[in-house]
Amino acid sequence: MTASTPLPGRMYPEVRGYFAFPLTPDDDSLEDLTEWQVLATLVADAKAGRVDAIATMLQLYDGDLDWVRRGAYIQLMGDAGRYSLIERIHGQTRPTYHRA
């Protein structure tokens, strides 16, 4: 697959992974282009070492209904997120045990 392969097909790790971005003119026809542009900007920022915006991804993840983008947010948070963000996520996903 090449950069001309439509999203989300080209963003899987075995295809192009993070190198699926930046978006191409072919992506302009995406129904949810604005949401993809937000993700693409965050990926570009992370690639350039600007990871401060990654902290907002938890809210973006929570508000996004697209399972493919949600998966991409999780991967990016895990790859580029600060330890404090990972701990926040971990605290929300850790099972709670109750003693009988």
N, C-alpha and C positions, 0 to 999 in steps of 0.2 A: 504494500500500500504506500501511497505517496502523500505529499501534503495536500493534493487535490482530493483525496478521499474525504468524504464528509465526516464531520463530527457526529456522534461520538466515536465512530469507528476507528479513527486514526489515533485516539488518545490512550489506547490500552498499552500497557508496558511492552507487550510483545510486538506492538506495531511501531508507535513513535513516542509513547509516553508523554513527558512534558514537552517534547519537541514537536508536538502537535500544534503548539502555539508559537507564534502569534496566529490569530485568526486570518484567514485568507478571504479574498473577495467572494469566493464560492460560498463562504459561510454567511454572507449577507442575507441569504434566503431562510436562515434558521428562524423558526417561529419565536423562539425565546432568545434571540440574539443578544439582548441587553444583559441577561443573566450570564451568558457565555462570555461577554465582554468583561464583566466584573471578574470572573474566574481567570480569564486571560491576563488581566492587569495584575492580579495577585501572583500568578505564576511568573510574569515578567519581573515584578518587584522582587520575588524570592530569588530568582536567577541572578539578579543584580545585587543581592545581599541586603535588600531593603525588606526586612522581615517584620517590622513594626505593625504593618497592616494585617499580618497573619492573625493577630489577636482578635480582629473583628470577624474572622471566619466562623467562629462558633455561632454567632448570631446569623450569619449568612446561611450556614448549614441548617440551622433550625428553621429558617424561613423558606428554604428551597424545597419544592415538592419533587424535583427531578432526581431520581435515584442515581443516575450516572454522575451528575454534578456533585451530589452529596458524597458519593464515593471519592470523587476527585478532591473535594474539600478535606475529607478525612486523611487521604494520602498526603496532601500538601501540609496539613497541620502536623502530621507525624514526621514528615521530612524536614520541614522548615520552622515549625513552631517552637517557641521557647519552652523551657522546662515548666514554667509556671502554667502555661496553657495546657500542656500535656497532663499535668497534675489536676487541673480543673476538670478536664475531660474524664480523667481516671476517677475522680471523686464522684462524678455523676453517673458513671457506668459500673462502679464497683457494687457487687451484690451486698445486700444488707442481710445479716443473719440474725435471727431472733431465737432466743433461748426459750424453750417451752417450760 
